[in-house]
Amino acid sequence: MTVSPQDYRWSSVHTHLGLACDPLITPHPLYLALAPTPDERHAIYRTWLREGMTDDDLARIRQHVNQERALGDERFQRMVEKTLGRPVACRPRGRPSATSEI
């Protein structure tokens, strides 16, 4: 959508970086746990954004999006699978190999 999260007008990134104050945004507990003060949280969040994502991270996200699967830890995936009643784990490409039982 944009080259940088800061370029997207409707992103919460402006609040998380301390550039704006949006009363509609409730800070997530994980964001609050980054540091004890707002200034420290803003700095850590800024560093995290600059580091970006690895190619492996992006490939994993693409795989989940392409297969319409839930991306998250095992607990989250179990919850989604139970709620939706469908598998959420990614599968390898192609047809399953034939197995013979002897």
PDB file as gemmi writes it, atoms N, CA and C in Angstrom:
CRYST1    1.000    1.000    1.000  90.00  90.00  90.00 P 1                      
ATOM      1  N   MET A   1       0.825  -1.193   0.000  1.00  0.00           N  
ATOM      2  CA  MET A   1       0.000   0.000   0.000  1.00  0.00           C  
ATOM      3  C   MET A   1       0.869   1.256   0.000  1.00  0.00           C  
ATOM      4  N   THR A   2       1.883   1.254   0.865  1.00  0.00           N  
ATOM      5  CA  THR A   2       2.816   2.373   0.898  1.00  0.00           C  
ATOM      6  C   THR A   2       4.230   1.831   1.116  1.00  0.00           C  
ATOM      7  N   VAL A   3       5.202   2.658   0.823  1.00  0.00           N  
ATOM      8  CA  VAL A   3       6.592   2.253   1.024  1.00  0.00           C  
ATOM      9  C   VAL A   3       6.905   2.188   2.515  1.00  0.00           C  
ATOM     10  N   SER A   4       6.367   3.114   3.275  1.00  0.00           N  
ATOM     11  CA  SER A   4       6.632   3.204   4.708  1.00  0.00           C  
ATOM     12  C   SER A   4       5.310   3.251   5.465  1.00  0.00           C  
ATOM     13  N   PRO A   5       5.239   2.619   6.638  1.00  0.00           N  
ATOM     14  CA  PRO A   5       3.997   2.681   7.418  1.00  0.00           C  
ATOM     15  C   PRO A   5       3.583   4.124   7.745  1.00  0.00           C  
ATOM     16  N   GLN A   6       4.563   4.997   7.908  1.00  0.00           N  
ATOM     17  CA  GLN A   6       4.266   6.388   8.230  1.00  0.00           C  
ATOM     18  C   GLN A   6       3.571   7.109   7.073  1.00  0.00           C  
ATOM     19  N   ASP A   7       3.695   6.575   5.856  1.00  0.00           N  
ATOM     20  CA  ASP A   7       3.063   7.188   4.692  1.00  0.00           C  
ATOM     21  C   ASP A   7       1.564   6.910   4.624  1.00  0.00           C  
ATOM     22  N   TYR A   8       1.107   5.923   5.379  1.00  0.00           N  
ATOM     23  CA  TYR A   8      -0.313   5.562   5.343  1.00  0.00           C  
ATOM     24  C   TYR A   8      -1.058   6.380   6.389  1.00  0.00           C  
ATOM     25  N   ARG A   9      -1.943   7.219   5.923  1.00  0.00           N  
ATOM     26  CA  ARG A   9      -2.652   8.165   6.790  1.00  0.00           C  
ATOM     27  C   ARG A   9      -3.404   7.503   7.932  1.00  0.00           C  
ATOM     28  N   TRP A  10      -3.972   6.321   7.709  1.00  0.00           N  
ATOM     29  CA  TRP A  10      -4.852   5.700   8.693  1.00  0.00           C  
ATOM     30  C   TRP A  10      -4.125   4.698   9.585  1.00  0.00           C  
ATOM     31  N   SER A  11      -2.826   4.665   9.533  1.00  0.00           N  
ATOM     32  CA  SER A  11      -2.044   3.730  10.339  1.00  0.00           C  
ATOM     33  C   SER A  11      -1.954   4.196  11.793  1.00  0.00           C  
ATOM     34  N   SER A  12      -1.893   3.237  12.699  1.00  0.00           N  
ATOM     35  CA  SER A  12      -1.691   3.560  14.119  1.00  0.00           C  
ATOM     36  C   SER A  12      -0.228   3.857  14.419  1.00  0.00           C  
ATOM     37  N   VAL A  13       0.629   3.699  13.416  1.00  0.00           N  
ATOM     38  CA  VAL A  13       2.061   3.895  13.621  1.00  0.00           C  
ATOM     39  C   VAL A  13       2.369   5.299  14.135  1.00  0.00           C  
ATOM     40  N   HIS A  14       1.609   6.283  13.727  1.00  0.00           N  
ATOM     41  CA  HIS A  14       1.858   7.657  14.168  1.00  0.00           C  
ATOM     42  C   HIS A  14       1.708   7.782  15.683  1.00  0.00           C  
ATOM     43  N   THR A  15       0.719   7.122  16.235  1.00  0.00           N  
ATOM     44  CA  THR A  15       0.529   7.129  17.680  1.00  0.00           C  
ATOM     45  C   THR A  15       1.622   6.331  18.372  1.00  0.00           C  
ATOM     46  N   HIS A  16       1.967   5.176  17.819  1.00  0.00           N  
ATOM     47  CA  HIS A  16       2.988   4.323  18.433  1.00  0.00           C  
ATOM     48  C   HIS A  16       4.384   4.946  18.393  1.00  0.00           C  
ATOM     49  N   LEU A  17       4.598   5.855  17.465  1.00  0.00           N  
ATOM     50  CA  LEU A  17       5.889   6.547  17.384  1.00  0.00           C  
ATOM     51  C   LEU A  17       5.879   7.864  18.156  1.00  0.00           C  
ATOM     52  N   GLY A  18       4.731   8.208  18.727  1.00  0.00           N  
ATOM     53  CA  GLY A  18       4.627   9.450  19.484  1.00  0.00           C  
ATOM     54  C   GLY A  18       4.472  10.678  18.606  1.00  0.00           C  
ATOM     55  N   LEU A  19       4.078  10.505  17.350  1.00  0.00           N  
ATOM     56  CA  LEU A  19       3.918  11.618  16.425  1.00  0.00           C  
ATOM     57  C   LEU A  19       2.508  12.183  16.445  1.00  0.00           C  
ATOM     58  N   ALA A  20       1.577  11.440  17.020  1.00  0.00           N  
ATOM     59  CA  ALA A  20       0.180  11.863  17.098  1.00  0.00           C  
ATOM     60  C   ALA A  20      -0.445  11.227  18.330  1.00  0.00           C  
ATOM     61  N   CYS A  21      -1.588  11.735  18.697  1.00  0.00           N  
ATOM     62  CA  CYS A  21      -2.342  11.154  19.815  1.00  0.00           C  
ATOM     63  C   CYS A  21      -3.755  10.894  19.319  1.00  0.00           C  
ATOM     64  N   ASP A  22      -4.069   9.623  19.130  1.00  0.00           N  
ATOM     65  CA  ASP A  22      -5.387   9.240  18.625  1.00  0.00           C  
ATOM     66  C   ASP A  22      -6.157   8.577  19.750  1.00  0.00           C  
ATOM     67  N   PRO A  23      -7.244   9.192  20.215  1.00  0.00           N  
ATOM     68  CA  PRO A  23      -8.013   8.626  21.320  1.00  0.00           C  
ATOM     69  C   PRO A  23      -8.702   7.303  20.980  1.00  0.00           C  
ATOM     70  N   LEU A  24      -8.763   6.966  19.687  1.00  0.00           N  
ATOM     71  CA  LEU A  24      -9.389   5.704  19.283  1.00  0.00           C  
ATOM     72  C   LEU A  24      -8.450   4.517  19.425  1.00  0.00           C  
ATOM     73  N   ILE A  25      -7.168   4.781  19.631  1.00  0.00           N  
ATOM     74  CA  ILE A  25      -6.188   3.705  19.714  1.00  0.00           C  
ATOM     75  C   ILE A  25      -5.930   3.335  21.167  1.00  0.00           C  
ATOM     76  N   THR A  26      -6.118   2.053  21.457  1.00  0.00           N  
ATOM     77  CA  THR A  26      -5.805   1.507  22.771  1.00  0.00           C  
ATOM     78  C   THR A  26      -4.504   0.732  22.640  1.00  0.00           C  
ATOM     79  N   PRO A  27      -3.459   1.143  23.359  1.00  0.00           N  
ATOM     80  CA  PRO A  27      -2.183   0.439  23.229  1.00  0.00           C  
ATOM     81  C   PRO A  27      -2.294  -1.030  23.637  1.00  0.00           C  
ATOM     82  N   HIS A  28      -1.727  -1.898  22.826  1.00  0.00           N  
ATOM     83  CA  HIS A  28      -1.728  -3.328  23.098  1.00  0.00           C  
ATOM     84  C   HIS A  28      -0.784  -3.609  24.265  1.00  0.00           C  
ATOM     85  N   PRO A  29      -1.100  -4.594  25.112  1.00  0.00           N  
ATOM     86  CA  PRO A  29      -0.217  -4.931  26.238  1.00  0.00           C  
ATOM     87  C   PRO A  29       1.222  -5.244  25.817  1.00  0.00           C  
ATOM     88  N   LEU A  30       1.416  -5.865  24.645  1.00  0.00           N  
ATOM     89  CA  LEU A  30       2.776  -6.146  24.183  1.00  0.00           C  
ATOM     90  C   LEU A  30       3.529  -4.858  23.841  1.00  0.00           C  
ATOM     91  N   TYR A  31       2.815  -3.888  23.295  1.00  0.00           N  
ATOM     92  CA  TYR A  31       3.436  -2.596  23.011  1.00  0.00           C  
ATOM     93  C   TYR A  31       3.817  -1.915  24.317  1.00  0.00           C  
ATOM     94  N   LEU A  32       2.929  -1.931  25.284  1.00  0.00           N  
ATOM     95  CA  LEU A  32       3.208  -1.304  26.580  1.00  0.00           C  
ATOM     96  C   LEU A  32       4.363  -1.993  27.303  1.00  0.00           C  
ATOM     97  N   ALA A  33       4.548  -3.276  27.044  1.00  0.00           N  
ATOM     98  CA  ALA A  33       5.624  -4.031  27.705  1.00  0.00           C  
ATOM     99  C   ALA A  33       6.998  -3.767  27.075  1.00  0.00           C  
ATOM    100  N   LEU A  34       7.038  -3.046  25.969  1.00  0.00           N  
ATOM    101  CA  LEU A  34       8.323  -2.763  25.329  1.00  0.00           C  
ATOM    102  C   LEU A  34       9.256  -1.979  26.247  1.00  0.00           C  
ATOM    103  N   ALA A  35       8.696  -1.048  27.013  1.00  0.00           N  
ATOM    104  CA  ALA A  35       9.511  -0.202  27.890  1.00  0.00           C  
ATOM    105  C   ALA A  35       8.596   0.491  28.894  1.00  0.00           C  
ATOM    106  N   PRO A  36       9.171   0.965  30.007  1.00  0.00           N  
ATOM    107  CA  PRO A  36       8.345   1.584  31.051  1.00  0.00           C  
ATOM    108  C   PRO A  36       7.838   2.990  30.710  1.00  0.00           C  
ATOM    109  N   THR A  37       8.511   3.710  29.817  1.00  0.00           N  
ATOM    110  CA  THR A  37       8.072   5.077  29.511  1.00  0.00           C  
ATOM    111  C   THR A  37       7.669   5.198  28.047  1.00  0.00           C  
ATOM    112  N   PRO A  38       6.780   6.151  27.750  1.00  0.00           N  
ATOM    113  CA  PRO A  38       6.368   6.351  26.356  1.00  0.00           C  
ATOM    114  C   PRO A  38       7.541   6.660  25.431  1.00  0.00           C  
ATOM    115  N   ASP A  39       8.468   7.519  25.872  1.00  0.00           N  
ATOM    116  CA  ASP A  39       9.608   7.861  25.006  1.00  0.00           C  
ATOM    117  C   ASP A  39      10.447   6.630  24.661  1.00  0.00           C  
ATOM    118  N   GLU A  40      10.673   5.762  25.642  1.00  0.00           N  
ATOM    119  CA  GLU A  40      11.441   4.542  25.392  1.00  0.00           C  
ATOM    120  C   GLU A  40      10.686   3.608  24.440  1.00  0.00           C  
ATOM    121  N   ARG A  41       9.369   3.491  24.639  1.00  0.00           N  
ATOM    122  CA  ARG A  41       8.551   2.651  23.747  1.00  0.00           C  
ATOM    123  C   ARG A  41       8.615   3.173  22.317  1.00  0.00           C  
ATOM    124  N   HIS A  42       8.505   4.496  22.159  1.00  0.00           N  
ATOM    125  CA  HIS A  42       8.556   5.086  20.822  1.00  0.00           C  
ATOM    126  C   HIS A  42       9.886   4.749  20.149  1.00  0.00           C  
ATOM    127  N   ALA A  43      10.974   4.873  20.886  1.00  0.00           N  
ATOM    128  CA  ALA A  43      12.302   4.592  20.318  1.00  0.00           C  
ATOM    129  C   ALA A  43      12.443   3.127  19.924  1.00  0.00           C  
ATOM    130  N   ILE A  44      11.983   2.225  20.775  1.00  0.00           N  
ATOM    131  CA  ILE A  44      12.071   0.791  20.476  1.00  0.00           C  
ATOM    132  C   ILE A  44      11.204   0.453  19.267  1.00  0.00           C  
ATOM    133  N   TYR A  45      10.012   1.007  19.218  1.00  0.00           N  
ATOM    134  CA  TYR A  45       9.104   0.760  18.101  1.00  0.00           C  
ATOM    135  C   TYR A  45       9.706   1.298  16.799  1.00  0.00           C  
ATOM    136  N   ARG A  46      10.318   2.492  16.850  1.00  0.00           N  
ATOM    137  CA  ARG A  46      10.962   3.090  15.677  1.00  0.00           C  
ATOM    138  C   ARG A  46      12.079   2.176  15.165  1.00  0.00           C  
ATOM    139  N   THR A  47      12.888   1.663  16.080  1.00  0.00           N  
ATOM    140  CA  THR A  47      13.973   0.750  15.703  1.00  0.00           C  
ATOM    141  C   THR A  47      13.411  -0.511  15.064  1.00  0.00           C  
ATOM    142  N   TRP A  48      12.364  -1.062  15.659  1.00  0.00           N  
ATOM    143  CA  TRP A  48      11.724  -2.267  15.132  1.00  0.00           C  
ATOM    144  C   TRP A  48      11.217  -2.038  13.712  1.00  0.00           C  
ATOM    145  N   LEU A  49      10.603  -0.883  13.474  1.00  0.00           N  
ATOM    146  CA  LEU A  49      10.108  -0.575  12.133  1.00  0.00           C  
ATOM    147  C   LEU A  49      11.250  -0.462  11.129  1.00  0.00           C  
ATOM    148  N   ARG A  50      12.331   0.162  11.526  1.00  0.00           N  
ATOM    149  CA  ARG A  50      13.471   0.342  10.615  1.00  0.00           C  
ATOM    150  C   ARG A  50      14.137  -0.978  10.254  1.00  0.00           C  
ATOM    151  N   GLU A  51      14.134  -1.916  11.199  1.00  0.00           N  
ATOM    152  CA  GLU A  51      14.753  -3.217  10.921  1.00  0.00           C  
ATOM    153  C   GLU A  51      14.014  -3.958   9.828  1.00  0.00           C  
ATOM    154  N   GLY A  52      12.727  -3.761   9.746  1.00  0.00           N  
ATOM    155  CA  GLY A  52      11.935  -4.411   8.719  1.00  0.00           C  
ATOM    156  C   GLY A  52      11.816  -5.913   8.926  1.00  0.00           C  
ATOM    157  N   MET A  53      11.387  -6.580   7.887  1.00  0.00           N  
ATOM    158  CA  MET A  53      11.168  -8.016   7.953  1.00  0.00           C  
ATOM    159  C   MET A  53      12.182  -8.727   7.068  1.00  0.00           C  
ATOM    160  N   THR A  54      12.508  -9.944   7.461  1.00  0.00           N  
ATOM    161  CA  THR A  54      13.431 -10.740   6.644  1.00  0.00           C  
ATOM    162  C   THR A  54      12.670 -11.349   5.471  1.00  0.00           C  
ATOM    163  N   ASP A  55      13.414 -11.826   4.495  1.00  0.00           N  
ATOM    164  CA  ASP A  55      12.781 -12.500   3.360  1.00  0.00           C  
ATOM    165  C   ASP A  55      12.020 -13.743   3.818  1.00  0.00           C  
ATOM    166  N   ASP A  56      12.541 -14.434   4.835  1.00  0.00           N  
ATOM    167  CA  ASP A  56      11.849 -15.614   5.376  1.00  0.00           C  
ATOM    168  C   ASP A  56      10.513 -15.221   6.002  1.00  0.00           C  
ATOM    169  N   ASP A  57      10.500 -14.100   6.734  1.00  0.00           N  
ATOM    170  CA  ASP A  57       9.249 -13.617   7.327  1.00  0.00           C  
ATOM    171  C   ASP A  57       8.223 -13.322   6.239  1.00  0.00           C  
ATOM    172  N   LEU A  58       8.656 -12.613   5.206  1.00  0.00           N  
ATOM    173  CA  LEU A  58       7.747 -12.259   4.119  1.00  0.00           C  
ATOM    174  C   LEU A  58       7.244 -13.494   3.381  1.00  0.00           C  
ATOM    175  N   ALA A  59       8.123 -14.473   3.155  1.00  0.00           N  
ATOM    176  CA  ALA A  59       7.720 -15.707   2.479  1.00  0.00           C  
ATOM    177  C   ALA A  59       6.685 -16.460   3.309  1.00  0.00           C  
ATOM    178  N   ARG A  60       6.879 -16.483   4.617  1.00  0.00           N  
ATOM    179  CA  ARG A  60       5.934 -17.174   5.510  1.00  0.00           C  
ATOM    180  C   ARG A  60       4.569 -16.493   5.480  1.00  0.00           C  
ATOM    181  N   ILE A  61       4.561 -15.172   5.489  1.00  0.00           N  
ATOM    182  CA  ILE A  61       3.296 -14.432   5.426  1.00  0.00           C  
ATOM    183  C   ILE A  61       2.608 -14.694   4.095  1.00  0.00           C  
ATOM    184  N   ARG A  62       3.362 -14.621   2.998  1.00  0.00           N  
ATOM    185  CA  ARG A  62       2.775 -14.876   1.675  1.00  0.00           C  
ATOM    186  C   ARG A  62       2.171 -16.270   1.591  1.00  0.00           C  
ATOM    187  N   GLN A  63       2.881 -17.264   2.136  1.00  0.00           N  
ATOM    188  CA  GLN A  63       2.389 -18.635   2.103  1.00  0.00           C  
ATOM    189  C   GLN A  63       1.047 -18.737   2.827  1.00  0.00           C  
ATOM    190  N   HIS A  64       0.945 -18.135   3.990  1.00  0.00           N  
ATOM    191  CA  HIS A  64      -0.304 -18.191   4.752  1.00  0.00           C  
ATOM    192  C   HIS A  64      -1.429 -17.437   4.043  1.00  0.00           C  
ATOM    193  N   VAL A  65      -1.116 -16.292   3.460  1.00  0.00           N  
ATOM    194  CA  VAL A  65      -2.134 -15.524   2.739  1.00  0.00           C  
ATOM    195  C   VAL A  65      -2.601 -16.294   1.506  1.00  0.00           C  
ATOM    196  N   ASN A  66      -1.657 -16.842   0.737  1.00  0.00           N  
ATOM    197  CA  ASN A  66      -2.017 -17.572  -0.483  1.00  0.00           C  
ATOM    198  C   ASN A  66      -2.881 -18.790  -0.194  1.00  0.00           C  
ATOM    199  N   GLN A  67      -2.639 -19.449   0.928  1.00  0.00           N  
ATOM    200  CA  GLN A  67      -3.409 -20.645   1.274  1.00  0.00           C  
ATOM    201  C   GLN A  67      -4.604 -20.325   2.180  1.00  0.00           C  
ATOM    202  N   GLU A  68      -4.796 -19.031   2.467  1.00  0.00           N  
ATOM    203  CA  GLU A  68      -5.880 -18.583   3.352  1.00  0.00           C  
ATOM    204  C   GLU A  68      -5.827 -19.313   4.690  1.00  0.00           C  
ATOM    205  N   ARG A  69      -4.646 -19.322   5.280  1.00  0.00           N  
ATOM    206  CA  ARG A  69      -4.418 -19.991   6.566  1.00  0.00           C  
ATOM    207  C   ARG A  69      -4.120 -18.974   7.647  1.00  0.00           C  
ATOM    208  N   ALA A  70      -4.372 -19.350   8.872  1.00  0.00           N  
ATOM    209  CA  ALA A  70      -4.119 -18.469  10.012  1.00  0.00           C  
ATOM    210  C   ALA A  70      -2.639 -18.473  10.357  1.00  0.00           C  
ATOM    211  N   LEU A  71      -2.080 -17.304  10.543  1.00  0.00           N  
ATOM    212  CA  LEU A  71      -0.676 -17.174  10.915  1.00  0.00           C  
ATOM    213  C   LEU A  71      -0.611 -16.788  12.389  1.00  0.00           C  
ATOM    214  N   GLY A  72       0.031 -17.620  13.164  1.00  0.00           N  
ATOM    215  CA  GLY A  72       0.163 -17.344  14.593  1.00  0.00           C  
ATOM    216  C   GLY A  72       0.773 -18.537  15.290  1.00  0.00           C  
ATOM    217  N   ASP A  73       0.872 -18.425  16.609  1.00  0.00           N  
ATOM    218  CA  ASP A  73       1.444 -19.544  17.364  1.00  0.00           C  
ATOM    219  C   ASP A  73       0.460 -20.712  17.403  1.00  0.00           C  
ATOM    220  N   GLU A  74       0.920 -21.840  17.938  1.00  0.00           N  
ATOM    221  CA  GLU A  74       0.099 -23.061  17.945  1.00  0.00           C  
ATOM    222  C   GLU A  74      -1.227 -22.855  18.668  1.00  0.00           C  
ATOM    223  N   ARG A  75      -1.202 -22.150  19.776  1.00  0.00           N  
ATOM    224  CA  ARG A  75      -2.431 -21.917  20.558  1.00  0.00           C  
ATOM    225  C   ARG A  75      -3.451 -21.143  19.720  1.00  0.00           C  
ATOM    226  N   PHE A  76      -2.978 -20.101  19.043  1.00  0.00           N  
ATOM    227  CA  PHE A  76      -3.862 -19.312  18.189  1.00  0.00           C  
ATOM    228  C   PHE A  76      -4.407 -20.162  17.046  1.00  0.00           C  
ATOM    229  N   GLN A  77      -3.546 -20.952  16.424  1.00  0.00           N  
ATOM    230  CA  GLN A  77      -3.997 -21.790  15.314  1.00  0.00           C  
ATOM    231  C   GLN A  77      -5.036 -22.812  15.763  1.00  0.00           C  
ATOM    232  N   ARG A  78      -4.841 -23.405  16.935  1.00  0.00           N  
ATOM    233  CA  ARG A  78      -5.843 -24.362  17.449  1.00  0.00           C  
ATOM    234  C   ARG A  78      -7.186 -23.671  17.668  1.00  0.00           C  
ATOM    235  N   MET A  79      -7.158 -22.462  18.213  1.00  0.00           N  
ATOM    236  CA  MET A  79      -8.388 -21.715  18.460  1.00  0.00           C  
ATOM    237  C   MET A  79      -9.105 -21.395  17.144  1.00  0.00           C  
ATOM    238  N   VAL A  80      -8.351 -20.957  16.149  1.00  0.00           N  
ATOM    239  CA  VAL A  80      -8.949 -20.627  14.855  1.00  0.00           C  
ATOM    240  C   VAL A  80      -9.500 -21.883  14.190  1.00  0.00           C  
ATOM    241  N   GLU A  81      -8.748 -22.975  14.245  1.00  0.00           N  
ATOM    242  CA  GLU A  81      -9.202 -24.232  13.643  1.00  0.00           C  
ATOM    243  C   GLU A  81     -10.503 -24.709  14.287  1.00  0.00           C  
ATOM    244  N   LYS A  82     -10.566 -24.614  15.602  1.00  0.00           N  
ATOM    245  CA  LYS A  82     -11.777 -25.035  16.319  1.00  0.00           C  
ATOM    246  C   LYS A  82     -12.951 -24.117  15.976  1.00  0.00           C  
ATOM    247  N   THR A  83     -12.697 -22.819  15.918  1.00  0.00           N  
ATOM    248  CA  THR A  83     -13.753 -21.856  15.640  1.00  0.00           C  
ATOM    249  C   THR A  83     -14.284 -21.986  14.217  1.00  0.00           C  
ATOM    250  N   LEU A  84     -13.374 -22.147  13.255  1.00  0.00           N  
ATOM    251  CA  LEU A  84     -13.785 -22.208  11.847  1.00  0.00           C  
ATOM    252  C   LEU A  84     -14.158 -23.609  11.382  1.00  0.00           C  
ATOM    253  N   GLY A  85     -13.689 -24.606  12.127  1.00  0.00           N  
ATOM    254  CA  GLY A  85     -13.970 -25.976  11.727  1.00  0.00           C  
ATOM    255  C   GLY A  85     -13.254 -26.365  10.447  1.00  0.00           C  
ATOM    256  N   ARG A  86     -12.085 -25.789  10.227  1.00  0.00           N  
ATOM    257  CA  ARG A  86     -11.292 -26.121   9.040  1.00  0.00           C  
ATOM    258  C   ARG A  86      -9.817 -26.045   9.397  1.00  0.00           C  
ATOM    259  N   PRO A  87      -8.978 -26.781   8.639  1.00  0.00           N  
ATOM    260  CA  PRO A  87      -7.540 -26.770   8.954  1.00  0.00           C  
ATOM    261  C   PRO A  87      -6.945 -25.384   8.743  1.00  0.00           C  
ATOM    262  N   VAL A  88      -5.960 -25.041   9.564  1.00  0.00           N  
ATOM    263  CA  VAL A  88      -5.326 -23.727   9.451  1.00  0.00           C  
ATOM    264  C   VAL A  88      -3.837 -23.812   9.150  1.00  0.00           C  
ATOM    265  N   ALA A  89      -3.261 -25.012   9.241  1.00  0.00           N  
ATOM    266  CA  ALA A  89      -1.827 -25.171   8.976  1.00  0.00           C  
ATOM    267  C   ALA A  89      -1.570 -25.149   7.476  1.00  0.00           C  
ATOM    268  N   CYS A  90      -0.447 -24.575   7.077  1.00  0.00           N  
ATOM    269  CA  CYS A  90      -0.071 -24.553   5.654  1.00  0.00           C  
ATOM    270  C   CYS A  90       0.310 -25.954   5.211  1.00  0.00           C  
ATOM    271  N   ARG A  91       0.007 -26.229   3.962  1.00  0.00           N  
ATOM    272  CA  ARG A  91       0.327 -27.532   3.383  1.00  0.00           C  
ATOM    273  C   ARG A  91       1.375 -27.341   2.304  1.00  0.00           C  
ATOM    274  N   PRO A  92       2.187 -28.379   2.040  1.00  0.00           N  
ATOM    275  CA  PRO A  92       3.157 -28.270   0.945  1.00  0.00           C  
ATOM    276  C   PRO A  92       2.435 -28.195  -0.393  1.00  0.00           C  
ATOM    277  N   ARG A  93       3.106 -27.615  -1.382  1.00  0.00           N  
ATOM    278  CA  ARG A  93       2.513 -27.495  -2.708  1.00  0.00           C  
ATOM    279  C   ARG A  93       2.323 -28.860  -3.348  1.00  0.00           C  
ATOM    280  N   GLY A  94       1.342 -28.952  -4.227  1.00  0.00           N  
ATOM    281  CA  GLY A  94       1.114 -30.179  -4.993  1.00  0.00           C  
ATOM    282  C   GLY A  94       0.189 -31.142  -4.290  1.00  0.00           C  
ATOM    283  N   ARG A  95      -0.061 -32.219  -4.972  1.00  0.00           N  
ATOM    284  CA  ARG A  95      -0.941 -33.258  -4.428  1.00  0.00           C  
ATOM    285  C   ARG A  95      -0.194 -34.071  -3.388  1.00  0.00           C  
ATOM    286  N   PRO A  96      -0.913 -34.592  -2.409  1.00  0.00           N  
ATOM    287  CA  PRO A  96      -0.249 -35.472  -1.438  1.00  0.00           C  
ATOM    288  C   PRO A  96       0.299 -36.707  -2.144  1.00  0.00           C  
ATOM    289  N   SER A  97       1.453 -37.168  -1.670  1.00  0.00           N  
ATOM    290  CA  SER A  97       2.028 -38.364  -2.296  1.00  0.00           C  
ATOM    291  C   SER A  97       1.233 -39.602  -1.897  1.00  0.00           C  
ATOM    292  N   ALA A  98       1.177 -40.545  -2.808  1.00  0.00           N  
ATOM    293  CA  ALA A  98       0.455 -41.787  -2.549  1.00  0.00           C  
ATOM    294  C   ALA A  98       1.256 -42.645  -1.583  1.00  0.00           C  
ATOM    295  N   THR A  99       0.573 -43.184  -0.601  1.00  0.00           N  
ATOM    296  CA  THR A  99       1.245 -44.098   0.335  1.00  0.00           C  
ATOM    297  C   THR A  99       0.550 -45.440   0.253  1.00  0.00           C  
ATOM    298  N   SER A 100       1.320 -46.471   0.347  1.00  0.00           N  
ATOM    299  CA  SER A 100       0.715 -47.804   0.305  1.00  0.00           C  
ATOM    300  C   SER A 100       0.890 -48.480   1.652  1.00  0.00           C  
ATOM    301  N   GLU A 101      -0.186 -49.111   2.079  1.00  0.00           N  
ATOM    302  CA  GLU A 101      -0.125 -49.856   3.332  1.00  0.00           C  
ATOM    303  C   GLU A 101       0.026 -51.336   3.012  1.00  0.00           C  
ATOM    304  N   ILE A 102       1.030 -51.951   3.599  1.00  0.00           N  
ATOM    305  CA  ILE A 102       1.275 -53.378   3.354  1.00  0.00           C  
ATOM    306  C   ILE A 102       1.065 -54.149   4.619  1.00  0.00           C  
TER     307      ILE A 102                                                      
END                                                                             
